[in-house]
Amino acid sequence: MIPLICSVNQTRGLPAGLTQDLVLMLVVAQLLAPAATLAAVGLPALFGFPLGERRTTWCVGAGFATGFAAGLATLVVLWFRNFVPEVVHLGTWFAVGHHAATIELVADGLSVPYVCFSSGLCAVVNAFAGKYLHREPGFTRFFVLLAVFGTGMNLMVLAGSIDVLFAGWEFLGISSALLIGFFHERQNAVKAALRAFTTYRICDVGLLAAGVIVHQAVGSGDFERLFSGTWPHAQCLVPPTTATLVSLLLVFAAMGKSGQVPFSGWLPRAMEGPTPSSAIFYGALSIHAGAYVLLRCEPLLDAAPLARLLLVMIGVGTAIHAVLVGSVQSDLKAMLAYASMTQAGLIFAEIGLGLRTLALIHIVSHAILRSLQILRSPSALHDRHELEAALGGHPGSGGWSFKDMLPEKFQRLLYRVALERGFEEMAVMRGVVDPVWRGLERLDAAERSWVEWLGKSWSWRHRRGGP
């Protein structure tokens, strides 16, 4: 039997025991719905009997719709319990002495609305993708990966410990990289997928290291040992030094997933994937995963002014960079990618300034708008071409712009910087990638020399009859 740990609070007309049982069933349903969809669609395909297109679309849509309905029901139950957090304990992964890695989910004013939002958006994109990918050779593969993403997203959002959060975080990264390289017959798609996966791997070290430090500090990865209270006014329970170190590592991890400078080069290239995956990943949910983790751990940021200052600097710098570079893009999806990067940067700055509720509203509103724009982009290009044909040429510029106030020489300088993408990739290649690559080549040469010397030494001893 799965035990349920919850805070005691006054209810608005429902018995406490009843609400506890409801929360238990509904929270598990939010997680199991997309997971069951993954099994229902993936297992037949694995054994060579994939479902038809209509059944696949219906099955995946039903899973997300079930998760959305369970989320709404949980929201109602939480309202009756005055939104006091409910922690569901699903077991212990392992325990050594006083140290334990537990599997916990949490239902509160942050996680449940976010699950409703993400499940509903996934259901909408699923309906669009069913028609968009009609007769595509990788049709079933796309929906399997979409179900993997939905499972990972709900797991990350409902996580009550940093261990569970890390598991959901990895689901997002794997499904993201595989969907970027969905059209694997195209070389650019494969290269873009490898670049995104490499960036994820580097920045995921931050989240993994944060988990290790949390376990070392409190003996468990449970969030209830790090902070207590109701979001967004929870209180930090660990010393400022620990909070600062963990916060800095979380910021590092979030930078990679949300495409913040200097880890933003993969984001425009990620548009090599199908339009539905671009909408749900880089317009709506995946790009905001880092911001969600920071919102979840906001009490740690309250105790870490250095991390908050760094968040503001990174967010504002990324927003300026994305606005500048996005203004010279000739590809519509690349323009939308930089627009998403701009808003993600502003959300980071809002979190750093302590505007947590505003940041959550910003995430939801931006995700809805941007996913709609990306889904609309193919038909928008068609409409644009028809407009140009009707007018007999380009309709002209959009009117006045702030850059018109700048001196012409400075405008040319900004234009050159924008075309070079702010020299970000050149700086990363020369300052990080090339030195690491040369170091690895030298280590490889040293290893080869060492192996060759060992081989010659063994051969010489063998000829002399030695051991």
C-alpha positions as CSV (number, residue, x, y, z in Angstrom):
1,M,0.0,0.0,0.0
2,I,1.3,3.4,-0.9
3,P,1.4,5.7,2.1
4,L,0.5,9.4,1.8
5,I,2.2,12.1,3.8
6,C,0.3,15.4,4.0
7,S,0.1,18.5,6.1
8,V,-2.8,18.9,8.5
9,N,-5.0,21.9,7.7
10,Q,-8.5,23.1,7.8
11,T,-10.8,22.0,5.0
12,R,-13.7,23.8,3.3
13,G,-16.3,21.1,3.8
14,L,-14.6,17.9,2.8
15,P,-13.3,15.3,5.4
16,A,-9.5,15.3,5.7
17,G,-9.3,11.6,5.0
18,L,-11.4,11.8,1.9
19,T,-9.2,14.6,0.4
20,Q,-6.0,12.7,1.2
21,D,-7.3,9.6,-0.7
22,L,-8.4,11.8,-3.6
23,V,-5.0,13.5,-3.8
24,L,-3.3,10.2,-3.8
25,M,-5.3,8.8,-6.6
26,L,-5.3,11.9,-8.7
27,V,-1.6,12.7,-8.4
28,V,-0.7,9.1,-9.4
29,A,-3.2,9.4,-12.3
30,Q,-1.5,12.5,-13.6
31,L,1.8,10.6,-13.8
32,L,0.4,7.2,-15.0
33,A,-1.8,8.5,-17.7
34,P,1.0,9.5,-20.2
35,A,3.1,6.5,-19.0
36,A,0.3,4.1,-19.9
37,T,0.0,5.9,-23.2
38,L,3.7,5.2,-23.8
39,A,3.2,1.5,-23.1
40,A,0.0,1.3,-25.3
41,V,1.6,2.9,-28.3
42,G,5.2,1.8,-27.9
43,L,4.9,-1.9,-27.1
44,P,3.0,-2.9,-30.2
45,A,5.4,-0.9,-32.3
46,L,8.3,-2.6,-30.5
47,F,7.0,-6.0,-31.5
48,G,6.4,-5.0,-35.1
49,F,2.6,-4.3,-34.9
50,P,2.3,-0.5,-34.7
51,L,-1.2,1.0,-34.2
52,G,-2.8,2.8,-37.1
53,E,-2.4,6.6,-37.3
54,R,-5.9,7.3,-36.0
55,R,-5.6,4.9,-33.1
56,T,-2.2,6.3,-32.2
57,T,-3.4,9.9,-32.2
58,W,-6.5,9.0,-30.2
59,C,-4.5,6.9,-27.6
60,V,-1.9,9.6,-27.0
61,G,-4.6,12.3,-26.9
62,A,-6.6,10.3,-24.4
63,G,-3.6,9.9,-22.1
64,F,-2.9,13.7,-22.1
65,A,-6.6,14.5,-21.7
66,T,-6.8,12.1,-18.7
67,G,-3.8,13.8,-17.1
68,F,-5.4,17.2,-17.7
69,A,-8.7,16.1,-16.1
70,A,-6.9,14.6,-13.1
71,G,-5.0,17.8,-12.7
72,L,-8.1,19.9,-12.7
73,A,-9.7,17.6,-10.1
74,T,-6.6,17.8,-8.0
75,L,-6.8,21.6,-8.2
76,V,-10.3,21.5,-6.9
77,V,-9.4,19.3,-4.0
78,L,-6.4,21.5,-3.1
79,W,-8.8,24.5,-3.1
80,F,-10.8,22.7,-0.4
81,R,-7.6,22.2,1.5
82,N,-6.6,25.9,1.2
83,F,-3.7,24.9,-1.2
84,V,-1.6,23.4,1.6
85,P,1.0,21.1,-0.1
86,E,0.3,17.4,-0.2
87,V,3.3,15.1,-0.4
88,V,2.8,11.6,-1.8
89,H,5.4,9.1,-0.7
90,L,5.7,6.3,-3.3
91,G,8.6,4.4,-1.7
92,T,12.3,4.4,-1.1
93,W,14.8,3.8,-3.9
94,F,17.5,2.8,-1.5
95,A,18.6,3.6,2.1
96,V,22.0,3.4,3.8
97,G,22.0,4.2,7.5
98,H,20.4,7.6,8.0
99,H,20.7,8.4,4.3
100,A,17.8,7.6,1.9
101,A,16.8,8.3,-1.7
102,T,13.0,8.5,-1.7
103,I,10.4,8.7,-4.5
104,E,8.0,11.5,-3.7
105,L,5.5,13.6,-5.5
106,V,4.1,16.9,-4.4
107,A,0.8,18.6,-5.2
108,D,0.7,22.3,-4.5
109,G,-0.2,25.7,-6.0
110,L,2.8,25.4,-8.4
111,S,2.9,21.8,-9.6
112,V,-0.8,21.1,-10.1
113,P,-1.7,24.1,-12.3
114,Y,1.5,23.5,-14.3
115,V,0.6,19.8,-14.9
116,C,-2.9,21.0,-16.1
117,F,-1.2,23.5,-18.4
118,S,1.4,21.1,-19.8
119,S,-1.0,18.2,-20.3
120,G,-3.5,20.4,-22.0
121,L,-1.0,21.9,-24.3
122,C,0.4,18.4,-25.2
123,A,-3.1,17.3,-26.0
124,V,-3.6,20.2,-28.4
125,V,-0.2,19.6,-30.1
126,N,-1.1,15.9,-30.4
127,A,-4.2,16.7,-32.3
128,F,-2.3,19.0,-34.7
129,A,0.5,16.5,-35.2
130,G,-1.9,13.7,-36.1
131,K,-2.7,15.6,-39.3
132,Y,0.6,17.3,-39.8
133,L,2.6,14.0,-39.9
134,H,0.0,12.0,-41.9
135,R,1.8,9.2,-43.8
136,E,5.2,10.2,-42.4
137,P,7.4,7.2,-42.1
138,G,8.3,8.0,-38.5
139,F,4.7,8.7,-37.4
140,T,4.6,6.2,-34.6
141,R,8.1,7.1,-33.4
142,F,7.0,10.8,-33.1
143,F,4.1,9.9,-30.8
144,V,6.1,7.5,-28.7
145,L,8.6,10.3,-28.1
146,L,5.8,12.7,-27.4
147,A,4.5,10.3,-24.7
148,V,8.0,10.0,-23.3
149,F,8.2,13.8,-23.1
150,G,4.8,14.0,-21.4
151,T,5.7,11.4,-18.9
152,G,9.0,13.1,-18.1
153,M,7.3,16.6,-17.9
154,N,4.7,15.4,-15.4
155,L,7.4,13.6,-13.4
156,M,9.6,16.7,-13.2
157,V,6.7,19.0,-12.3
158,L,5.2,16.7,-9.6
159,A,8.6,15.8,-8.2
160,G,8.9,16.1,-4.4
161,S,12.6,15.3,-4.3
162,I,15.6,16.3,-6.4
163,D,16.1,12.6,-7.4
164,V,12.6,12.4,-9.0
165,L,13.1,15.8,-10.6
166,F,16.4,14.6,-12.1
167,A,14.7,11.5,-13.6
168,G,12.0,13.7,-15.3
169,W,14.7,16.1,-16.4
170,E,16.5,13.4,-18.2
171,F,13.3,12.2,-19.9
172,L,13.0,15.7,-21.4
173,G,16.5,15.8,-22.6
174,I,16.4,12.4,-24.3
175,S,13.1,13.0,-26.0
176,S,14.2,16.5,-27.1
177,A,17.4,15.3,-28.7
178,L,15.7,12.4,-30.5
179,L,13.0,14.7,-31.9
180,I,15.5,17.2,-33.1
181,G,17.1,14.4,-35.1
182,F,13.7,13.0,-36.2
183,F,14.5,13.4,-39.8
184,H,17.7,11.4,-39.4
185,E,18.3,11.2,-43.2
186,R,19.2,14.9,-43.1
187,Q,22.7,15.6,-41.9
188,N,21.9,19.0,-40.4
189,A,19.2,17.4,-38.2
190,V,21.6,14.8,-36.8
191,K,24.2,17.5,-36.1
192,A,21.7,19.7,-34.4
193,A,20.5,16.8,-32.3
194,L,24.1,16.0,-31.2
195,R,24.8,19.6,-30.4
196,A,21.6,19.9,-28.2
197,F,22.4,16.5,-26.5
198,T,26.0,17.6,-25.8
199,T,24.8,20.9,-24.3
200,Y,22.3,19.1,-22.1
201,R,24.9,16.6,-20.9
202,I,27.3,19.4,-19.9
203,C,24.7,21.4,-18.0
204,D,23.0,18.4,-16.5
205,V,26.2,18.0,-14.4
206,G,24.9,21.0,-12.4
207,L,21.7,19.3,-11.5
208,L,23.4,16.1,-10.6
209,A,26.0,17.9,-8.5
210,A,23.2,19.8,-6.8
211,G,21.5,16.5,-5.9
212,V,24.8,15.2,-4.4
213,I,25.2,18.3,-2.3
214,V,21.6,18.2,-1.1
215,H,22.0,14.5,-0.1
216,Q,25.2,15.3,1.7
217,A,23.6,18.3,3.5
218,V,20.3,16.9,4.7
219,G,20.6,13.1,4.2
220,S,17.9,12.9,1.5
221,G,16.8,14.6,-1.7
222,D,13.4,15.5,-0.3
223,F,12.4,19.1,-0.9
224,E,10.6,19.2,2.4
225,R,14.0,19.0,4.1
226,L,15.2,22.0,2.1
227,F,12.3,24.3,2.5
228,S,8.9,24.4,4.2
229,G,5.7,26.3,3.7
230,T,3.3,27.1,0.8
231,W,4.6,28.3,-2.6
232,P,5.6,31.0,-3.3
233,H,6.3,32.0,0.4
234,A,8.2,28.9,1.6
235,Q,11.1,29.2,4.0
236,C,14.7,27.9,3.4
237,L,15.8,25.2,6.0
238,V,19.5,24.9,5.1
239,P,22.4,27.3,5.8
240,P,23.1,30.2,3.3
241,T,26.3,28.6,2.1
242,T,24.6,25.4,1.1
243,A,21.7,27.3,-0.4
244,T,24.1,29.4,-2.5
245,L,26.0,26.5,-3.8
246,V,23.0,24.5,-4.7
247,S,21.3,27.5,-6.3
248,L,24.4,28.3,-8.5
249,L,24.4,24.7,-9.7
250,L,20.7,24.8,-10.4
251,V,21.1,28.0,-12.4
252,F,23.9,26.3,-14.4
253,A,21.6,23.4,-15.2
254,A,18.7,25.7,-16.1
255,M,20.9,27.7,-18.5
256,G,21.4,24.7,-20.8
257,K,17.8,23.6,-20.9
258,S,16.5,27.1,-21.4
259,G,19.0,28.1,-24.1
260,Q,20.7,31.0,-22.1
261,V,24.0,32.6,-23.2
262,P,26.5,31.0,-23.6
263,F,24.6,27.8,-24.1
264,S,22.1,29.2,-26.6
265,G,23.7,28.0,-29.9
266,W,21.7,24.8,-29.9
267,L,18.2,26.4,-29.7
268,P,17.8,27.8,-33.3
269,R,19.3,24.6,-34.7
270,A,16.7,22.6,-32.7
271,M,14.1,23.8,-35.2
272,E,15.4,21.1,-37.6
273,G,12.8,18.8,-35.9
274,P,9.1,18.6,-36.9
275,T,7.0,21.7,-36.4
276,P,4.8,20.1,-33.6
277,S,7.8,19.1,-31.6
278,S,9.3,22.6,-32.0
279,A,6.1,24.1,-30.7
280,I,5.8,22.0,-27.6
281,F,9.5,21.8,-26.8
282,Y,11.1,25.2,-27.8
283,G,8.0,27.4,-27.8
284,A,6.2,26.1,-24.7
285,L,7.4,23.5,-22.2
286,S,11.0,22.3,-22.5
287,I,12.5,25.8,-22.8
288,H,10.8,26.7,-19.6
289,A,11.8,23.6,-17.7
290,G,14.8,25.4,-16.2
291,A,12.6,28.3,-15.1
292,Y,10.2,25.8,-13.4
293,V,13.1,24.2,-11.4
294,L,14.1,27.6,-10.2
295,L,10.5,28.4,-9.2
296,R,10.3,25.1,-7.4
297,C,13.5,25.9,-5.4
298,E,12.7,29.6,-4.9
299,P,13.4,29.5,-1.1
300,L,17.0,28.5,-1.9
301,L,17.3,31.6,-4.1
302,D,15.9,33.8,-1.4
303,A,18.9,32.7,0.8
304,A,21.4,33.1,-2.1
305,P,21.6,36.8,-3.3
306,L,24.6,35.9,-5.5
307,A,22.6,33.4,-7.4
308,R,19.7,35.9,-7.8
309,L,22.1,38.5,-9.1
310,L,23.6,36.0,-11.5
311,L,20.1,35.1,-12.7
312,V,19.2,38.7,-13.5
313,M,22.5,39.3,-15.4
314,I,22.2,36.1,-17.4
315,G,18.5,36.7,-18.2
316,V,19.0,40.4,-19.3
317,G,22.1,39.5,-21.3
318,T,20.4,36.7,-23.1
319,A,17.3,38.8,-23.8
320,I,19.5,41.6,-25.4
321,H,21.5,39.0,-27.3
322,A,18.4,37.2,-28.7
323,V,16.7,40.5,-29.7
324,L,19.7,41.6,-31.6
325,V,20.5,38.3,-33.3
326,G,16.8,37.4,-34.0
327,S,16.2,40.7,-35.9
328,V,18.5,39.6,-38.8
329,Q,17.2,36.0,-39.1
330,S,15.8,35.1,-42.5
331,D,14.2,31.8,-41.4
332,L,10.8,32.1,-39.7
333,K,11.4,29.3,-37.2
334,A,14.8,30.7,-36.3
335,M,13.2,34.1,-35.6
336,L,10.7,32.4,-33.3
337,A,13.5,30.4,-31.6
338,Y,15.3,33.7,-30.8
339,A,12.0,35.2,-29.7
340,S,11.5,32.3,-27.3
341,M,15.1,32.8,-26.0
342,T,14.3,36.5,-25.4
343,Q,11.2,35.7,-23.2
344,A,13.1,32.9,-21.4
345,G,15.8,35.4,-20.5
346,L,13.2,37.9,-19.2
347,I,11.6,35.1,-17.1
348,F,15.0,34.3,-15.6
349,A,15.4,37.9,-14.7
350,E,12.0,38.0,-13.1
351,I,12.8,35.0,-11.0
352,G,16.1,36.6,-10.0
353,L,14.2,39.7,-8.9
354,G,11.8,37.7,-6.8
355,L,8.8,38.1,-9.0
356,R,7.8,34.4,-8.8
357,T,4.0,34.8,-9.5
358,L,4.7,37.1,-12.4
359,A,7.2,34.6,-13.8
360,L,4.7,31.8,-13.7
361,I,2.1,33.9,-15.5
362,H,4.7,34.9,-18.0
363,I,5.7,31.3,-18.6
364,V,2.1,30.2,-19.3
365,S,1.1,33.1,-21.5
366,H,4.4,33.0,-23.5
367,A,4.1,29.2,-24.0
368,I,0.6,29.5,-25.3
369,L,1.4,32.3,-27.7
370,R,4.7,30.9,-28.9
371,S,3.4,27.4,-29.5
372,L,0.5,28.9,-31.6
373,Q,3.0,30.9,-33.6
374,I,5.2,27.9,-34.3
375,L,2.3,25.7,-35.3
376,R,1.0,28.5,-37.5
377,S,4.4,29.2,-39.1
378,P,4.1,26.9,-42.2
379,S,0.7,28.4,-43.2
380,A,2.0,31.9,-42.3
381,L,4.7,31.6,-44.9
382,H,2.2,30.5,-47.4
383,D,0.0,33.5,-46.6
384,R,3.0,35.8,-46.9
385,H,3.9,34.5,-50.3
386,E,0.3,35.0,-51.5
387,L,0.4,38.5,-50.2
388,E,3.6,39.3,-52.0
389,A,2.1,37.8,-55.2
390,A,-1.0,40.0,-54.9
391,L,1.1,43.1,-54.2
392,G,3.6,42.4,-57.0
393,G,6.6,42.5,-54.6
394,H,7.7,42.8,-51.0
395,P,5.2,44.7,-48.9
396,G,8.0,46.8,-47.3
397,S,9.3,47.3,-43.8
398,G,7.1,47.3,-40.7
399,G,7.6,51.0,-40.0
400,W,9.5,52.9,-37.3
401,S,12.0,51.0,-35.2
402,F,14.2,51.9,-32.2
403,K,17.3,51.3,-34.2
404,D,16.3,54.3,-36.5
405,M,17.3,56.6,-33.6
406,L,20.9,55.2,-33.5
407,P,23.8,56.6,-35.6
408,E,24.2,54.9,-39.0
409,K,27.7,53.8,-38.2
410,F,26.5,52.2,-34.9
411,Q,23.7,50.5,-36.8
412,R,26.1,48.9,-39.2
413,L,28.2,47.7,-36.2
414,L,25.2,46.1,-34.5
415,Y,24.1,44.5,-37.8
416,R,27.5,42.9,-38.2
417,V,27.4,41.7,-34.6
418,A,23.9,40.3,-35.1
419,L,25.0,38.4,-38.3
420,E,27.8,36.8,-36.3
421,R,25.3,35.9,-33.6
422,G,27.0,38.1,-31.1
423,F,30.3,36.3,-31.6
424,E,29.0,33.9,-29.0
425,E,29.8,30.7,-30.9
426,M,33.2,31.9,-31.9
427,A,34.1,32.7,-28.3
428,V,32.8,29.3,-27.1
429,M,34.7,27.5,-29.8
430,R,38.0,29.3,-29.2
431,G,37.8,29.6,-25.5
432,V,36.3,26.2,-24.5
433,V,35.8,23.7,-27.2
434,D,39.1,24.0,-29.0
435,P,41.3,23.9,-25.8
436,V,39.3,20.9,-24.6
437,W,39.6,19.2,-27.9
438,R,43.4,19.8,-28.1
439,G,43.7,18.5,-24.5
440,L,41.8,15.3,-25.4
441,E,44.0,14.8,-28.5
442,R,47.1,15.1,-26.4
443,L,45.8,12.6,-23.9
444,D,44.9,10.3,-26.7
445,A,48.5,10.6,-28.1
446,A,50.0,10.0,-24.6
447,E,47.8,6.9,-24.2
448,R,48.8,5.5,-27.5
449,S,52.5,6.1,-26.7
450,W,52.1,4.4,-23.3
451,V,50.3,1.4,-24.9
452,E,53.0,1.2,-27.6
453,W,55.8,1.3,-24.9
454,L,54.0,-1.4,-22.9
455,G,53.7,-3.5,-26.0
456,K,57.4,-3.2,-26.9
457,S,58.4,-3.8,-23.3
458,W,56.4,-7.0,-23.1
459,S,57.7,-8.2,-26.4
460,W,61.3,-7.6,-25.3
461,R,60.7,-9.5,-22.0
462,H,59.1,-12.3,-23.9
463,R,62.0,-12.7,-26.3
464,R,64.4,-12.9,-23.3
465,G,62.2,-15.5,-21.7
466,G,61.0,-13.3,-18.9
467,P,57.5,-13.4,-17.3
